[in-house]
Amino acid sequence: MHHRSRSYKIFSVCNNIFLLALGIICILPLIHILAVSFSASAPANANLVRFLPIDFTFAAWEQTLGNANFLRALWNGVFRTVLGTLISLTVVTLAAYALSKEDHEFRGRKWYVYSLIFIMLFNGGLIPTYILIQNLGMINTIWALVLPGAVNVFNMILLLNFFRTGVPKSLEEAALIDGAGHFRILFKIYLPISLPALATVGLFTMVGQWNSWFDGLIYLTDTTKYPLSTFLQTIIVQNDFSQINVNPDEVRALSERTVRSAQIFIGALPIILVYPFLQKYFVKGIVLGSVKE
């Protein structure tokens, strides 16, 4: 017993050291980007900035936050993320509730589950998907960004397992005896109990929607409708500064690197701000429904 206790303590210390090192490795690049964004152009271009700003200045942030195109892309990104998350959560929750029933309660349940798993593993490809979106008249609309992929099968399976193992069957049976319908059971029993799982799935969906840039690049023909991720991709990766809408001399004075750093940090900020509010549900929600007691 003493040996096991000592081994457990050693494991805990090593595990904590490993997780601390991993956390530092993850956060240091973000600190570096923030330091570069607050630094003057000369030290930033000379790669002298590490984790503290040199010649502290707000110039890059003033340029970024004062840019109408950037603010419009930021709003587009927030709107796309909120709308896409709401649609996906609604569809996934309804599907998971129906598929969590027993076979005798929902005939053909297994066929639907196998079909959804199949489309999770295989898809029609980029060109057929684009043709479908075009034929549906969704090119250059927000619907081309939020409807394809709204049924995330991985998230649905996560919720399905939680509904089957985390919600007491006796509660549903009692509600059915009292005359409650399926929608009432879902909203009054399942959803309140399932907050950790819903928060986890919601976080996965939000991060996916916020970081998605490729669909905006191929489905949107009007650059003013670009969400922030697509907007930043065109500027940072493609070096297309036509949307920044400033004098080229002013851009050179500010340094492209400091402006890029400010834009990248602002792009990551919304998820960084949302995560602490969902973190208390995240660890619990990621494991609930993973085992059956």
GUDOKOL-870767 format. One record per residue: residue number from 1; x, z, y of N, C-alpha, C in turn. Coordinates in Angstrom, 1 decimal. Atoms other than C-alpha are relative to their C-alpha. Layout:
GUDOKOL-870767
NUM, X, Z, Y, X, Z, Y, X, Z, Y
...
end
This chain:
GUDOKOL-870767
1, 0.8, 0.0, -1.2, 0.0, 0.0, 0.0, 0.9, 0.0, 1.3
2, -1.0, 0.0, -1.1, 2.9, 0.9, 2.3, 0.7, -1.3, 0.2
3, -0.7, 1.3, 0.0, 4.6, -2.3, 1.4, -0.9, -1.1, 0.7
4, 0.9, 1.0, -0.5, 1.5, -4.4, 2.2, -0.2, 0.3, 1.5
5, 0.2, -0.4, -1.4, 1.0, -2.5, 5.5, 1.2, -0.5, 0.8
6, -1.2, 0.4, -0.7, 4.6, -3.2, 6.5, 0.1, -1.5, 0.1
7, 0.0, 1.5, 0.0, 4.3, -6.9, 5.5, -1.0, -0.5, 1.0
8, 1.0, 0.5, -0.9, 1.1, -7.2, 7.5, 0.5, 0.2, 1.5
9, -0.5, -0.2, -1.3, 2.8, -5.7, 10.6, 1.0, -1.0, 0.4
10, -1.0, 1.0, -0.3, 5.7, -8.1, 10.3, -0.6, -1.3, 0.2
11, 0.7, 1.2, -0.2, 3.3, -11.0, 9.9, -0.7, 0.0, 1.4
12, 0.7, -0.1, -1.3, 1.3, -9.8, 13.0, 1.0, -0.3, 1.1
13, -1.0, 0.1, -1.1, 4.5, -9.6, 15.1, 0.4, -1.5, 0.1
14, -0.5, 1.4, 0.0, 5.7, -13.1, 14.0, -1.1, -0.9, 0.5
15, 1.2, 0.9, -0.4, 2.2, -14.6, 14.5, -0.2, 0.1, 1.5
16, 0.2, -0.2, -1.5, 1.9, -13.1, 18.0, 1.1, -0.7, 0.8
17, -1.1, 0.7, -0.6, 5.4, -14.4, 18.9, -0.2, -1.5, 0.0
18, 0.3, 1.5, 0.1, 4.5, -17.9, 17.6, -1.1, -0.5, 0.9
19, 1.1, 0.4, -0.8, 1.2, -18.0, 19.4, 0.4, 0.1, 1.5
20, -0.4, -0.1, -1.3, 2.8, -16.8, 22.6, 0.9, -1.1, 0.4
21, -0.9, 1.2, -0.3, 5.5, -19.5, 22.4, -0.8, -1.3, 0.1
22, 0.8, 1.2, -0.1, 2.9, -22.1, 21.7, -0.8, -0.1, 1.3
23, 0.8, 0.0, -1.3, 0.8, -21.0, 24.7, 0.9, -0.3, 1.2
24, -0.9, 0.3, -1.1, 3.9, -21.1, 26.9, 0.3, -1.5, 0.0
25, -0.3, 1.4, 0.1, 4.7, -24.6, 25.7, -1.1, -0.9, 0.5
26, 1.2, 0.7, -0.5, 1.2, -25.7, 26.5, -0.2, 0.1, 1.5
27, 0.3, -0.2, -1.4, 1.0, -24.2, 29.9, 1.1, -0.4, 1.0
28, -1.2, 0.4, -0.9, 4.5, -25.1, 31.3, -0.2, -1.4, 0.6
29, 0.2, 1.3, -0.7, 3.7, -28.8, 31.8, -1.0, 0.0, 1.1
30, 1.0, -0.1, -1.1, 0.6, -27.9, 33.8, 0.6, 0.7, 1.2
31, -0.6, -0.6, -1.1, 2.6, -25.5, 35.9, 1.0, -0.9, 0.7
32, -0.9, 1.0, -0.6, 5.2, -28.2, 36.4, -0.7, -1.0, 0.9
33, 0.8, 1.0, -0.7, 2.6, -30.7, 37.5, -0.5, 0.6, 1.3
34, 0.5, -0.6, -1.2, 1.1, -28.2, 40.0, 1.2, 0.2, 1.0
35, -1.1, -0.2, -0.9, 4.6, -27.4, 41.4, 0.4, -1.3, 0.7
36, -0.3, 1.3, -0.6, 5.3, -31.1, 41.9, -1.0, -0.4, 1.1
37, 1.0, 0.4, -1.0, 2.0, -31.6, 43.7, 0.1, 0.7, 1.3
38, -0.2, -0.7, -1.2, 2.9, -29.0, 46.2, 1.4, -0.1, 0.6
39, -1.4, 0.2, -0.4, 6.5, -30.2, 46.7, 0.0, -1.2, 1.0
40, -0.3, 1.2, -0.8, 7.9, -32.6, 49.3, 0.4, -1.2, -0.8
41, -0.3, 1.3, 0.8, 8.5, -36.2, 48.3, 1.4, -0.1, -0.4
42, -1.4, 0.1, 0.3, 12.3, -36.0, 48.4, 0.4, 0.7, -1.3
43, -0.3, -0.8, 1.2, 12.8, -33.2, 45.8, -0.8, -0.5, -1.2
44, 0.9, 0.5, 1.1, 9.9, -34.6, 43.7, 0.6, -1.3, -0.6
45, -0.5, 1.3, 0.5, 11.4, -38.1, 43.5, 1.4, 0.2, -0.6
46, -1.4, -0.3, 0.6, 14.9, -36.6, 42.7, -0.1, 0.8, -1.2
47, 0.2, -0.9, 1.3, 13.4, -34.6, 39.7, 0.7, 1.3, 0.2
48, -0.6, -1.3, -0.2, 14.6, -31.4, 41.3, -1.1, 1.1, -0.3
49, 1.0, -1.0, 0.1, 11.2, -29.6, 40.9, -0.2, 0.4, -1.5
50, 0.2, -0.5, 1.4, 10.8, -27.4, 37.8, -1.4, 0.7, 0.0
51, 1.3, -0.7, 0.1, 8.1, -24.7, 37.9, -0.4, 0.7, 1.3
52, 0.3, -0.5, -1.3, 8.2, -23.7, 41.6, 0.1, -1.1, 1.0
53, 0.0, 1.1, -1.0, 7.4, -26.0, 44.6, 1.3, 0.1, 0.8
54, -1.1, 0.0, -1.0, 10.3, -27.1, 46.8, -0.5, -0.7, 1.2
55, 0.5, 0.4, -1.3, 9.6, -27.5, 50.5, -1.5, -0.2, -0.1
56, 1.4, -0.1, 0.2, 6.0, -26.4, 50.0, -0.8, -0.8, 1.0
57, 0.8, 0.8, -0.9, 3.4, -28.8, 51.4, -1.3, -0.3, -0.7
58, 1.3, 0.4, 0.5, -0.3, -29.6, 51.0, -0.3, -1.5, 0.2
59, 0.2, 1.4, -0.3, 0.2, -33.3, 51.9, -0.7, -0.7, -1.1
60, 0.5, 0.7, 1.2, -0.5, -34.6, 48.4, -1.5, 0.4, -0.2
61, 1.4, -0.5, 0.3, -3.7, -32.5, 48.0, -0.9, -0.4, 1.2
62, 0.8, 0.5, -1.1, -4.9, -33.4, 51.5, -0.3, -1.5, -0.2
63, 0.2, 1.4, 0.2, -4.4, -37.1, 50.7, -1.0, -0.2, -1.1
64, 0.9, 0.2, 1.2, -6.2, -36.7, 47.3, -1.4, 0.4, 0.3
65, 1.3, -0.5, -0.3, -9.1, -34.6, 48.5, -0.7, -0.7, 1.2
66, 0.5, 0.7, -1.1, -9.5, -36.7, 51.6, -0.3, -1.5, -0.3
67, 0.2, 1.4, 0.5, -9.8, -40.0, 49.6, -1.4, -0.1, -0.5
68, 1.4, 0.2, 0.3, -13.4, -41.2, 49.4, -0.1, -0.6, -1.4
69, 0.1, 0.6, 1.4, -12.7, -43.3, 46.2, 0.3, 1.1, -1.1
70, -0.3, -1.0, 1.0, -11.2, -40.3, 44.4, -1.1, 1.0, -0.1
71, 1.2, -0.9, 0.0, -14.1, -38.0, 45.4, -1.2, -0.6, -0.7
72, 1.1, 0.7, 0.7, -16.6, -40.6, 44.2, 0.3, -0.1, -1.5
73, -0.3, 0.1, 1.4, -14.8, -41.0, 40.9, -0.1, 1.4, -0.6
74, 0.1, -1.3, 0.5, -14.7, -37.2, 40.6, -1.5, 0.3, -0.3
75, 1.4, -0.2, 0.2, -18.5, -37.1, 41.1, -0.5, -0.8, -1.2
76, 0.4, 0.8, 1.2, -19.0, -39.9, 38.6, 0.4, 0.7, -1.3
77, -0.4, -0.7, 1.2, -17.0, -38.0, 36.1, -0.8, 1.2, -0.3
78, 0.8, -1.2, 0.2, -18.9, -34.8, 36.6, -1.4, -0.4, -0.5
79, 1.4, 0.4, 0.3, -22.3, -36.6, 36.4, 0.0, -0.6, -1.4
80, -0.1, 0.5, 1.3, -21.2, -38.5, 33.3, 0.2, 1.1, -1.1
81, -0.2, -1.1, 0.9, -20.0, -35.3, 31.6, -1.2, 0.8, -0.2
82, 1.2, -0.8, 0.1, -23.1, -33.3, 32.4, -1.1, -0.8, -0.8
83, 1.0, 0.8, 0.6, -25.5, -36.1, 31.4, 0.3, -0.3, -1.5
84, -0.4, 0.3, 1.4, -23.6, -37.1, 28.2, -0.1, 1.2, -0.9
85, 0.0, -1.3, 0.8, -23.3, -33.4, 27.1, -1.4, 0.4, -0.3
86, 1.4, -0.3, 0.2, -27.0, -32.8, 27.6, -0.7, -0.9, -1.1
87, 0.6, 1.0, 1.0, -28.0, -36.0, 25.7, 0.5, 0.3, -1.4
88, -0.6, -0.2, 1.3, -25.6, -35.3, 22.9, -0.4, 1.3, -0.7
89, 0.5, -1.3, 0.5, -26.5, -31.7, 22.5, -1.4, 0.0, -0.5
90, 1.4, 0.1, 0.4, -30.2, -32.5, 22.4, -0.2, -0.8, -1.3
91, 0.2, 0.8, 1.2, -29.9, -35.2, 19.8, 0.6, 0.6, -1.2
92, -0.8, -0.6, 1.2, -27.3, -33.4, 17.6, -0.8, 1.3, -0.4
93, 0.7, -1.2, 0.4, -29.3, -30.1, 17.7, -1.3, -0.4, -0.8
94, 1.2, 0.4, 0.7, -32.6, -31.9, 16.7, 0.3, -0.5, -1.4
95, -0.4, 0.5, 1.3, -30.8, -33.7, 13.9, 0.5, 1.1, -1.0
96, -0.5, -1.1, 0.9, -29.0, -30.6, 12.6, -1.1, 0.9, -0.5
97, 1.2, -0.9, 0.4, -32.3, -28.6, 12.6, -0.7, -0.7, -1.2
98, 0.8, 0.6, 1.1, -34.1, -31.2, 10.5, 0.8, -0.1, -1.3
99, -0.8, 0.2, 1.2, -31.2, -31.8, 8.1, 0.5, 1.3, -0.6
100, -0.3, -1.4, 0.6, -30.7, -28.0, 7.6, -1.0, 0.4, -1.0
101, 1.1, -0.4, 0.9, -33.9, -27.9, 5.6, 0.4, -0.3, -1.4
102, -0.2, 0.3, 1.4, -34.0, -27.8, 1.9, -0.6, -1.4, -0.4
103, 0.4, 1.3, 0.4, -34.6, -31.0, -0.1, -1.6, -0.1, -0.2
104, 1.4, 0.0, 0.3, -38.2, -30.0, -1.0, -0.8, 0.1, 1.4
105, 0.6, 0.0, -1.3, -38.9, -29.4, 2.7, 0.1, -1.3, 0.8
106, -0.3, 1.3, -0.7, -37.5, -32.7, 4.0, 0.4, -1.0, -1.1
107, -0.3, 1.0, 1.0, -37.7, -35.5, 1.5, 0.9, -1.1, 0.6
108, -1.0, 1.0, -0.4, -34.8, -38.0, 1.8, 1.1, 0.7, 0.9
109, -1.0, -0.6, -0.8, -32.6, -35.4, 3.5, 1.4, -0.4, -0.4
110, -1.3, 0.4, 0.4, -29.6, -36.2, 1.4, 0.4, -1.4, 0.4
111, -0.3, 1.4, -0.3, -29.9, -39.9, 2.1, 0.4, -0.1, 1.5
112, -0.4, 0.0, -1.4, -29.8, -39.2, 5.9, 1.4, 0.5, 0.2
113, -1.3, -0.7, -0.2, -26.8, -36.9, 5.5, 1.1, -1.0, -0.4
114, -1.0, 1.0, 0.5, -24.9, -39.5, 3.4, 0.2, -1.1, 0.9
115, -0.1, 1.1, -1.0, -25.7, -42.2, 5.9, 0.8, 0.3, 1.2
116, -0.7, -0.4, -1.2, -24.5, -40.2, 8.8, 1.5, 0.2, -0.3
117, -1.5, -0.2, 0.3, -21.2, -39.3, 7.0, 0.6, -1.3, -0.1
118, -0.6, 1.4, 0.1, -20.7, -43.0, 6.2, 0.3, -0.6, 1.4
119, -0.3, 0.6, -1.4, -21.0, -44.0, 9.9, 1.0, 0.8, 0.7
120, -1.0, -0.8, -0.6, -18.7, -41.1, 10.8, 1.4, -0.6, -0.5
121, -1.3, 0.5, 0.6, -16.0, -42.7, 8.5, 0.2, -1.5, 0.4
122, -0.1, 1.4, -0.2, -16.7, -46.4, 9.3, -0.8, -0.4, 1.2
123, 0.7, 0.5, -1.1, -17.8, -48.2, 12.4, 0.1, -1.6, 0.1
124, 0.0, 1.4, -0.1, -18.6, -51.8, 13.4, 1.1, -0.7, 0.7
125, -1.2, 0.6, -0.7, -15.5, -52.3, 15.5, -0.4, -0.1, 1.5
126, 0.2, 0.1, -1.4, -15.0, -52.8, 19.2, -0.8, -1.2, 0.5
127, 0.7, 1.2, -0.5, -16.2, -56.3, 19.7, -1.5, 0.0, -0.4
128, 1.5, -0.1, 0.3, -19.6, -55.9, 17.8, -0.6, 1.1, 0.9
129, 0.6, -1.0, -0.9, -20.1, -52.7, 19.8, -0.2, -0.5, 1.4
130, 0.1, 0.5, -1.4, -19.4, -54.4, 23.1, -1.2, -1.0, 0.1
131, 1.1, 1.0, 0.0, -21.8, -57.3, 22.2, -1.3, 0.7, -0.1
132, 1.3, -0.8, 0.0, -24.5, -54.7, 21.3, -0.3, 0.6, 1.3
133, 0.3, -0.6, -1.3, -24.1, -52.9, 24.6, -0.4, -1.1, 1.0
134, 0.4, 1.1, -0.9, -24.2, -56.2, 26.4, -1.4, -0.5, -0.2
135, 1.3, 0.5, 0.3, -27.3, -57.4, 24.6, -1.1, 1.0, 0.4
136, 0.9, -1.0, -0.4, -29.0, -54.1, 25.4, -0.1, 0.2, 1.5
137, 0.0, 0.0, -1.4, -28.3, -54.7, 29.1, 0.6, 1.3, 0.6
138, -0.6, -1.3, -0.5, -26.2, -51.5, 29.5, 1.4, -0.2, 0.7
139, -1.3, 0.3, -0.7, -23.0, -53.2, 30.9, -0.1, 0.4, 1.5
140, -0.1, -0.5, -1.4, -22.0, -51.6, 34.2, -1.1, 1.0, 0.4
141, 0.9, -1.1, -0.2, -24.4, -48.7, 33.8, 0.5, 1.3, -0.6
142, -0.4, -1.3, 0.5, -24.0, -45.0, 33.1, -0.3, 0.1, -1.5
143, 0.5, -0.1, 1.4, -25.9, -45.5, 29.8, 1.0, -0.5, -1.0
144, -1.0, 0.5, 0.8, -23.0, -47.5, 28.4, 1.1, 1.1, -0.4
145, -1.0, -1.0, 0.2, -20.9, -44.4, 28.7, -0.5, 1.2, -0.8
146, 0.6, -1.3, 0.6, -23.3, -41.6, 27.4, -0.8, -0.3, -1.2
147, 0.9, 0.2, 1.1, -25.5, -43.3, 24.8, 0.9, -0.3, -1.3
148, -0.8, 0.2, 1.2, -22.9, -44.8, 22.4, 0.8, 1.3, -0.4
149, -0.7, -1.2, 0.4, -21.5, -41.9, 20.4, -0.7, 1.3, 0.3
150, 0.8, -1.2, -0.3, -24.2, -39.5, 21.5, -0.2, 0.9, -1.3
151, 0.2, -0.7, 1.3, -24.8, -38.6, 17.8, 1.4, 0.2, -0.6
152, -1.3, -0.3, 0.6, -21.5, -37.0, 17.0, -0.2, 0.7, -1.3
153, 0.3, -0.5, 1.3, -21.7, -36.5, 13.3, 0.8, 1.3, -0.4
154, -0.8, -1.2, 0.2, -18.9, -33.9, 13.2, -0.7, 1.2, 0.6
155, 0.7, -1.1, -0.7, -20.7, -31.7, 15.7, -1.3, 0.3, -0.7
156, 1.3, -0.2, 0.7, -24.0, -32.2, 13.8, 0.2, 0.8, -1.2
157, -0.3, -0.8, 1.2, -22.4, -31.0, 10.6, 0.3, 1.4, 0.3
158, -0.3, -1.4, -0.4, -21.0, -28.0, 12.3, -1.2, 0.8, 0.3
159, 1.2, -0.7, -0.3, -24.4, -27.1, 13.7, -0.9, 0.2, -1.3
160, 0.8, 0.0, 1.2, -26.1, -28.0, 10.4, 0.4, 1.2, -0.9
161, -0.5, -1.1, 0.8, -23.9, -25.5, 8.5, -0.3, 1.3, 0.5
162, 0.3, -1.3, -0.6, -24.5, -22.8, 11.0, -1.5, 0.3, -0.2
163, 1.4, -0.2, 0.2, -28.3, -23.3, 10.8, -0.3, 0.4, -1.4
164, 0.3, -0.3, 1.4, -28.2, -23.1, 7.0, 0.5, 1.4, -0.4
165, -0.6, -1.3, 0.5, -26.0, -20.0, 6.8, -0.1, 1.1, 1.1
166, 0.0, -1.0, -1.1, -26.2, -18.2, 10.2, -1.3, 0.4, 0.5
167, 1.3, -0.4, -0.4, -29.9, -18.1, 10.8, -0.8, 0.5, -1.2
168, 0.8, -0.5, 1.2, -31.9, -15.8, 8.4, -1.2, -0.8, -0.3
169, 1.2, 0.8, 0.4, -34.4, -17.8, 6.4, -1.3, 0.8, 0.2
170, 1.2, -0.9, -0.1, -36.8, -14.8, 6.6, -0.6, -0.1, 1.3
171, 0.6, 0.2, -1.3, -37.2, -15.3, 10.3, -0.9, -1.2, 0.1
172, 0.7, 1.2, 0.0, -38.3, -18.8, 9.9, -1.3, 0.1, -0.8
173, 1.2, -0.2, 0.8, -40.7, -17.9, 7.1, -1.0, 0.8, 0.6
174, 1.0, -0.9, -0.7, -42.3, -15.1, 9.1, -0.6, -0.8, 1.2
175, 0.5, 0.8, -1.1, -42.7, -17.5, 12.1, -1.0, -1.1, -0.5
176, 1.0, 0.9, 0.6, -44.4, -20.1, 9.8, -1.3, 0.6, -0.4
177, 1.2, -0.8, 0.4, -46.8, -17.5, 8.5, -0.8, 0.3, 1.2
178, 0.7, -0.3, -1.3, -47.7, -16.6, 12.1, -0.5, -1.3, 0.6
179, 0.5, 1.3, -0.5, -48.5, -20.3, 12.7, 0.9, -0.7, 0.9
180, -1.0, 0.6, -0.9, -45.4, -21.3, 14.6, 0.3, -1.4, -0.5
181, -0.4, 1.3, 0.4, -44.5, -25.0, 14.5, 1.5, -0.1, 0.1
182, -1.5, 0.2, 0.1, -41.0, -26.5, 14.1, 0.7, 0.1, 1.4
183, -0.6, -0.1, -1.3, -40.3, -26.9, 17.8, 0.0, 1.4, 0.5
184, 0.0, -1.4, -0.4, -41.4, -23.3, 18.5, 1.1, 0.8, -0.7
185, -1.0, -0.7, 0.8, -39.2, -22.1, 15.7, 1.4, -0.3, 0.5
186, -1.4, 0.5, -0.5, -36.2, -24.2, 17.0, 0.3, 0.7, 1.3
187, -0.3, -0.6, -1.4, -36.5, -22.9, 20.6, -0.1, 1.5, 0.1
188, 0.1, -1.5, 0.0, -37.5, -19.3, 19.9, 0.9, 0.7, -0.9
189, -0.8, -0.7, 1.0, -35.4, -18.5, 16.9, 1.4, -0.6, -0.2
190, -1.3, 0.6, 0.3, -32.7, -21.0, 16.1, 1.0, 0.0, 1.2
191, -0.9, 0.2, -1.1, -31.3, -21.7, 19.6, 0.5, 1.3, 0.5
192, -0.6, -1.3, -0.5, -31.0, -18.0, 20.8, 1.0, 0.5, -1.0
193, -1.0, -0.5, 0.9, -29.2, -17.1, 17.6, 1.2, -0.9, -0.1
194, -1.1, 1.0, 0.2, -27.0, -20.2, 17.7, 0.8, -0.2, 1.2
195, -0.8, 0.2, -1.2, -25.4, -19.7, 21.1, 1.5, -0.2, -0.2
196, -1.4, 0.3, 0.2, -21.9, -19.4, 19.8, 0.3, -1.4, -0.6
197, -0.2, 1.3, 0.6, -22.2, -22.6, 17.7, -0.3, -1.1, 1.1
198, 0.3, 1.0, -1.0, -23.9, -24.5, 20.6, 1.0, 0.0, 1.1
199, -1.1, -0.1, -1.1, -21.2, -23.3, 23.1, 1.2, -0.8, -0.6
200, -1.2, 0.7, 0.6, -18.5, -24.6, 20.7, -0.2, -1.5, 0.0
201, 0.3, 1.5, 0.0, -20.2, -28.0, 20.2, -0.1, -0.5, 1.4
202, 0.0, 0.4, -1.4, -20.9, -28.2, 23.9, 1.4, -0.2, 0.6
203, -1.3, 0.1, -0.5, -17.3, -27.6, 24.7, 0.7, -1.2, -0.5
204, -0.6, 1.3, 0.6, -16.1, -30.3, 22.3, -0.6, -1.2, 0.7
205, 0.6, 1.2, -0.6, -18.6, -32.7, 23.8, 0.4, -0.2, 1.5
206, -0.4, 0.1, -1.4, -17.7, -31.9, 27.4, 1.4, -0.5, 0.2
207, -1.4, 0.4, 0.0, -14.0, -32.3, 26.8, 0.1, -1.5, -0.3
208, 0.0, 1.4, 0.4, -14.6, -35.6, 25.0, -0.5, -0.9, 1.1
209, 0.6, 0.8, -1.1, -16.8, -36.9, 27.8, 0.9, -0.1, 1.2
210, -0.8, 0.0, -1.2, -14.5, -35.8, 30.6, 1.3, -0.8, -0.2
211, -1.3, 0.7, 0.2, -11.3, -37.2, 29.1, -0.2, -1.5, -0.4
212, 0.2, 1.4, 0.5, -12.9, -40.5, 27.9, 0.2, -1.0, 1.2
213, -0.3, 1.0, -1.1, -11.5, -43.4, 30.0, -0.2, -1.5, -0.5
214, 0.0, 1.4, 0.5, -11.5, -46.5, 27.7, -1.3, -0.6, 0.2
215, 1.3, 0.6, -0.1, -15.2, -47.0, 27.6, -0.4, -0.4, 1.5
216, 0.2, 0.4, -1.4, -15.4, -47.0, 31.4, 0.8, -1.2, 0.4
217, -0.9, 1.2, -0.3, -12.6, -49.6, 31.5, -0.6, -1.3, -0.5
218, 0.5, 1.3, 0.6, -14.4, -52.1, 29.3, -1.5, -0.2, 0.3
219, 1.5, 0.2, -0.3, -18.1, -51.4, 30.1, -0.4, -0.1, 1.4
220, 0.4, 0.0, -1.4, -18.0, -51.0, 33.8, 0.8, -1.1, 0.8
221, -0.6, 1.0, -0.8, -17.3, -54.0, 36.0, 0.2, 0.3, 1.5
222, 0.0, -0.5, -1.4, -17.8, -52.2, 39.3, 0.9, 1.2, 0.0
223, -1.0, -1.1, 0.0, -14.7, -50.0, 40.0, -0.6, 1.2, 0.8
224, 0.6, -1.1, -0.7, -16.9, -47.8, 42.3, -0.8, 0.9, -0.9
225, 0.7, -0.8, 1.0, -18.7, -46.6, 39.2, 0.9, 0.7, -1.0
226, -1.0, -0.6, 0.9, -15.5, -45.5, 37.4, -0.1, 1.5, 0.0
227, -0.2, -1.4, 0.0, -15.5, -41.9, 36.2, 1.5, 0.4, 0.3
228, -1.4, -0.4, -0.4, -12.4, -39.9, 37.1, 1.1, -0.4, -1.0
229, -1.1, 0.3, 1.0, -10.5, -40.4, 33.8, 0.3, -1.5, 0.1
230, -0.3, 1.4, -0.1, -10.9, -44.2, 34.1, 0.7, -0.3, 1.4
231, -0.6, 0.2, -1.4, -10.0, -44.1, 37.9, 1.5, 0.4, -0.1
232, -1.4, -0.4, 0.1, -6.8, -42.1, 37.1, 0.8, -0.9, -0.9
233, -0.7, 0.9, 0.9, -5.9, -44.4, 34.3, 0.5, -1.2, 0.7
234, -0.4, 1.2, -0.7, -5.9, -47.4, 36.5, 1.1, 0.2, 1.1
235, -1.0, -0.4, -1.0, -3.8, -45.6, 39.1, 1.3, 0.4, -0.6
236, -1.2, -0.6, 0.5, -1.3, -43.7, 37.0, 0.6, -0.9, -1.1
237, -0.6, 0.8, 1.1, -0.9, -45.9, 33.9, 0.2, -1.5, 0.4
238, -0.1, 1.4, -0.4, -1.6, -49.4, 35.4, 0.7, -0.2, 1.3
239, -0.7, 0.1, -1.3, 0.1, -48.6, 38.7, -0.8, -0.8, 1.0
240, 0.9, 0.7, -0.9, -2.9, -50.0, 40.5, -0.5, 0.9, 1.1
241, 0.3, -0.9, -1.1, -3.0, -48.3, 43.9, -1.0, -0.6, 1.0
242, 1.0, 0.6, -0.9, -5.6, -50.6, 45.4, -1.2, 0.9, 0.3
243, 1.2, -0.9, -0.2, -8.3, -47.9, 45.0, 0.4, 1.2, 0.8
244, -0.4, -1.2, -0.8, -6.3, -45.2, 46.9, -0.4, -0.2, 1.4
245, 0.5, 0.3, -1.4, -7.2, -46.9, 50.2, 0.7, 0.7, 1.1
246, -0.8, -0.5, -1.1, -4.3, -45.7, 52.3, 1.1, -1.0, 0.3
247, -1.1, 0.9, -0.5, -1.5, -47.3, 54.2, 1.2, 0.2, -1.0
248, -1.1, -0.1, 0.9, 1.4, -48.2, 51.9, 1.2, 0.9, 0.5
249, -1.1, -0.9, -0.5, 3.9, -46.5, 54.2, -0.3, 1.5, -0.2
250, 0.5, -1.4, 0.2, 1.8, -43.3, 54.0, 0.2, 0.4, -1.5
251, -0.2, -0.3, 1.4, 1.9, -43.5, 50.2, 1.5, 0.3, -0.3
252, -1.4, -0.2, 0.3, 5.7, -43.9, 50.2, 0.5, 1.3, 0.6
253, -0.4, -1.3, -0.6, 6.0, -40.9, 52.6, -0.4, 1.2, -0.8
254, 0.5, -1.1, 0.8, 3.9, -38.7, 50.4, 0.7, 0.0, -1.4
255, -0.6, 0.2, 1.3, 5.6, -40.0, 47.2, -1.2, -0.1, -1.1
256, 1.0, 0.3, 1.0, 3.5, -41.5, 44.4, 0.0, 1.1, -1.0
257, -0.1, -1.1, 1.0, 4.7, -38.7, 42.1, -0.8, 1.2, 0.4
258, 0.7, -1.2, -0.5, 3.3, -35.9, 44.2, -1.5, -0.3, 0.0
259, 1.4, 0.3, 0.0, 0.0, -37.7, 44.7, -0.6, -0.1, -1.4
260, 0.4, 0.0, 1.4, -0.3, -38.4, 41.0, -0.2, 1.3, -0.6
261, 0.1, -1.4, 0.6, 0.4, -34.8, 40.1, -1.2, 0.7, 0.5
262, 1.2, -0.6, -0.6, -2.3, -33.6, 42.5, -1.2, -0.5, -0.7
263, 1.2, 0.6, 0.6, -4.8, -36.0, 41.0, -0.1, 0.4, -1.5
264, 0.1, -0.4, 1.4, -3.9, -35.1, 37.4, -0.4, 1.5, -0.1
265, 0.4, -1.4, 0.1, -4.2, -31.4, 38.1, -1.5, 0.2, 0.4
266, 1.4, -0.1, -0.4, -7.5, -31.8, 39.9, -0.9, -0.6, -1.2
267, 0.8, 0.5, 1.1, -8.7, -33.9, 36.9, -0.1, 0.9, -1.1
268, 0.1, -1.0, 1.1, -7.9, -31.1, 34.5, -0.7, 1.3, 0.4
269, 0.5, -1.2, -0.5, -9.3, -28.4, 36.7, -1.4, 0.4, -0.4
270, 1.3, -0.4, 0.5, -13.0, -28.6, 35.8, -0.1, 0.6, -1.4
271, 0.0, -0.5, 1.4, -12.4, -28.1, 32.1, 0.7, 1.4, 0.0
272, -0.6, -1.3, -0.1, -10.0, -25.3, 32.9, -0.9, 1.1, 0.5
273, 0.9, -1.0, -0.6, -12.6, -23.6, 35.0, -1.2, 0.3, -0.9
274, 1.1, -0.2, 0.9, -15.4, -24.1, 32.4, 0.4, 0.8, -1.2
275, -0.4, -0.6, 1.2, -13.4, -22.9, 29.4, -0.1, 1.5, -0.1
276, 0.1, -1.5, 0.1, -13.2, -19.2, 30.2, -1.4, 0.5, -0.2
277, 1.4, -0.5, 0.1, -17.0, -18.9, 30.4, -0.5, -0.3, -1.5
278, 0.4, 0.3, 1.3, -17.3, -20.4, 26.9, 0.9, 0.5, -1.1
279, -1.0, -0.4, 1.0, -14.2, -18.9, 25.3, -0.5, 1.1, -0.9
280, 0.5, -1.2, 0.8, -16.0, -15.7, 24.2, -0.9, -0.5, -1.2
281, 0.8, 0.5, 1.1, -18.3, -17.9, 22.1, 0.8, -0.9, -1.0
282, -0.7, 1.1, 0.7, -15.7, -20.4, 21.0, 0.6, 0.4, -1.4
283, -0.7, -0.4, 1.2, -13.7, -18.4, 18.4, -1.1, 0.4, -1.1
284, 1.0, -0.4, 0.9, -16.9, -17.0, 16.8, -0.8, -1.3, -0.5
285, 0.8, 1.2, 0.3, -18.7, -20.4, 16.9, 0.7, -0.9, -0.9
286, -0.7, 0.9, 0.7, -15.9, -22.3, 15.3, 0.1, 0.4, -1.5
287, -0.1, -0.5, 1.4, -16.0, -20.2, 12.1, -1.4, 0.3, -0.6
288, 1.3, -0.3, 0.5, -19.7, -19.4, 11.8, -0.5, -1.2, -0.8
289, 0.5, 1.0, 0.8, -21.3, -21.4, 9.1, 1.0, -0.7, -0.9
290, -1.1, 0.7, 0.8, -17.9, -22.3, 7.5, 0.0, 0.5, -1.4
291, 0.1, -0.6, 1.4, -18.6, -20.0, 4.5, -1.4, 0.5, -0.2
292, 1.3, -0.5, 0.4, -21.7, -19.0, 2.6, 0.1, 1.3, -0.7
293, 0.0, -1.3, 0.6, -22.2, -15.4, 1.8, -0.9, 0.1, -1.2
end
